[in-house]
Amino acid sequence: MPNTLLKQLMGKEDGVLRLFESPPTKRGGASSLEGAMRSLDYEPEESLVWRAHEGARLFTDKGKFWTTGKRRGFNRWALTFVIGLATALVALSITYATHQLIVFKFNLVNNLVASGSGVVLALPIFLALNLLFVWMANQTVQVHHFA
């Protein structure tokens, strides 16, 4: 019996799961698996188990200032703050590192030009540093291979 129900839920008798096909239906469009699929078509608030859980939670929180809902809301805002702070620190470090690399590049090129080497040596070094920076930027966005 469980195997036939599983095959009916999968929609094929050969036992191969067909994800994008609708389940078998009776005439008139009513699902033949209405009893088995009932748990998939409700909101959590419509569940009797959820209502009982929420009622028990509200009963235990009755008369308290620091309730479960307030704790959940505080945790969400605290997590939002931590994520925002971490994002700001990452942005600040990227900005600082970029500024330091640019200062290094222009100081090196200016020192080469000022030392008398001229543009002949300064231009290839300037282009090589720019290519290095482009390569570094390219490597930082290659994260999708590891995700």
C-alpha positions as CSV (number, residue, x, y, z in Angstrom):
1,M,0.0,0.0,0.0
2,P,2.7,2.6,0.8
3,N,4.4,2.0,-2.5
4,T,1.2,2.6,-4.5
5,L,0.6,5.8,-2.5
6,L,4.2,6.9,-3.2
7,K,3.8,6.1,-6.9
8,Q,0.5,8.0,-7.0
9,L,2.1,11.0,-5.3
10,M,4.9,10.9,-7.8
11,G,2.4,10.8,-10.6
12,K,3.9,7.9,-12.5
13,E,3.6,4.2,-12.1
14,D,7.2,3.6,-13.1
15,G,8.5,5.2,-9.9
16,V,10.3,8.1,-11.6
17,L,9.7,11.5,-10.0
18,R,8.2,14.0,-12.4
19,L,8.6,17.4,-10.7
20,F,6.9,19.6,-13.2
21,E,3.8,17.5,-13.9
22,S,0.5,17.9,-12.1
23,P,-0.7,15.0,-10.0
24,P,-3.4,12.7,-11.5
25,T,-6.9,14.1,-11.3
26,K,-10.4,12.7,-11.5
27,R,-13.0,14.0,-13.9
28,G,-14.1,17.5,-13.0
29,G,-10.6,18.6,-11.9
30,A,-10.7,17.4,-8.3
31,S,-7.5,15.8,-7.1
32,S,-7.5,12.1,-6.5
33,L,-4.9,12.7,-3.8
34,E,-7.0,15.3,-2.0
35,G,-6.6,13.6,1.4
36,A,-2.8,13.1,1.0
37,M,-2.1,16.6,-0.3
38,R,-4.3,18.5,2.2
39,S,-1.3,19.6,4.3
40,L,0.3,21.4,1.3
41,D,-2.5,24.0,0.8
42,Y,-2.9,25.8,4.0
43,E,-1.3,28.8,5.7
44,P,0.5,28.1,9.0
45,E,-2.1,30.1,10.9
46,E,-4.8,27.7,9.6
47,S,-3.2,24.7,11.2
48,L,-4.8,23.4,14.3
49,V,-1.4,22.5,15.7
50,W,0.0,26.0,15.1
51,R,-3.1,27.5,16.8
52,A,-2.6,25.3,19.8
53,H,1.1,26.1,20.0
54,E,0.4,29.9,19.7
55,G,-2.4,29.6,22.3
56,A,0.0,27.9,24.8
57,R,2.7,30.4,24.1
58,L,0.4,33.3,24.6
59,F,-0.8,31.8,27.9
60,T,2.7,31.4,29.2
61,D,3.6,35.0,28.1
62,K,0.5,36.4,29.7
63,G,1.4,39.3,32.1
64,K,5.1,39.3,31.1
65,F,6.7,42.4,29.6
66,W,9.4,40.5,27.7
67,T,7.3,38.1,25.6
68,T,8.3,35.7,22.9
69,G,7.1,38.0,20.1
70,K,9.2,40.9,21.5
71,R,12.2,38.6,21.9
72,R,11.8,37.5,18.3
73,G,11.4,41.1,17.1
74,F,14.5,42.1,19.0
75,N,16.5,39.3,17.6
76,R,15.5,40.2,14.1
77,W,16.5,43.8,14.6
78,A,19.8,42.9,16.3
79,L,20.7,40.6,13.4
80,T,19.8,43.3,11.0
81,F,22.1,45.7,12.9
82,V,25.0,43.2,12.9
83,I,24.6,42.5,9.2
84,G,24.6,46.3,8.5
85,L,27.6,46.9,10.7
86,A,29.6,44.0,9.0
87,T,28.6,45.3,5.5
88,A,29.8,48.8,6.5
89,L,33.1,47.4,7.8
90,V,33.7,45.5,4.6
91,A,32.9,48.5,2.5
92,L,35.2,50.7,4.6
93,S,38.1,48.2,4.3
94,I,37.6,47.9,0.5
95,T,37.6,51.7,0.2
96,Y,40.8,52.0,2.4
97,A,42.6,49.3,0.5
98,T,41.7,50.8,-2.9
99,H,42.9,54.2,-1.8
100,Q,46.2,52.7,-0.5
101,L,46.8,50.9,-3.8
102,I,46.1,54.0,-5.9
103,V,48.5,56.1,-3.7
104,F,51.2,53.4,-4.1
105,K,50.7,53.3,-7.9
106,F,50.9,57.0,-8.4
107,N,53.8,57.5,-6.0
108,L,55.8,54.8,-7.8
109,V,55.1,56.3,-11.2
110,N,55.9,59.8,-10.0
111,N,59.2,58.7,-8.4
112,L,60.2,57.0,-11.7
113,V,59.4,60.1,-13.7
114,A,61.1,62.4,-11.2
115,S,64.2,60.2,-11.0
116,G,65.0,60.8,-14.6
117,S,64.0,57.4,-16.0
118,G,61.4,59.2,-17.9
119,V,58.2,58.0,-19.4
120,V,59.9,55.1,-21.1
121,L,60.0,53.0,-17.9
122,A,57.1,54.7,-16.1
123,L,54.5,53.9,-18.7
124,P,55.0,50.1,-18.8
125,I,55.0,50.0,-15.0
126,F,51.9,52.1,-14.9
127,L,50.1,49.7,-17.4
128,A,51.4,46.6,-15.5
129,L,50.0,47.9,-12.2
130,N,46.7,48.7,-13.8
131,L,46.5,45.2,-15.3
132,L,47.4,43.8,-11.8
133,F,44.5,45.8,-10.3
134,V,42.1,44.6,-12.9
135,W,43.2,41.0,-12.3
136,M,42.7,41.5,-8.5
137,A,39.2,42.9,-9.0
138,N,38.4,40.0,-11.3
139,Q,39.5,37.5,-8.7
140,T,37.3,39.0,-6.0
141,V,34.2,38.4,-8.1
142,Q,35.0,34.8,-9.0
143,V,33.2,33.6,-5.8
144,H,30.4,32.0,-7.7
145,H,32.7,29.0,-8.5
146,F,32.8,28.2,-4.8
147,A,29.2,28.8,-4.0
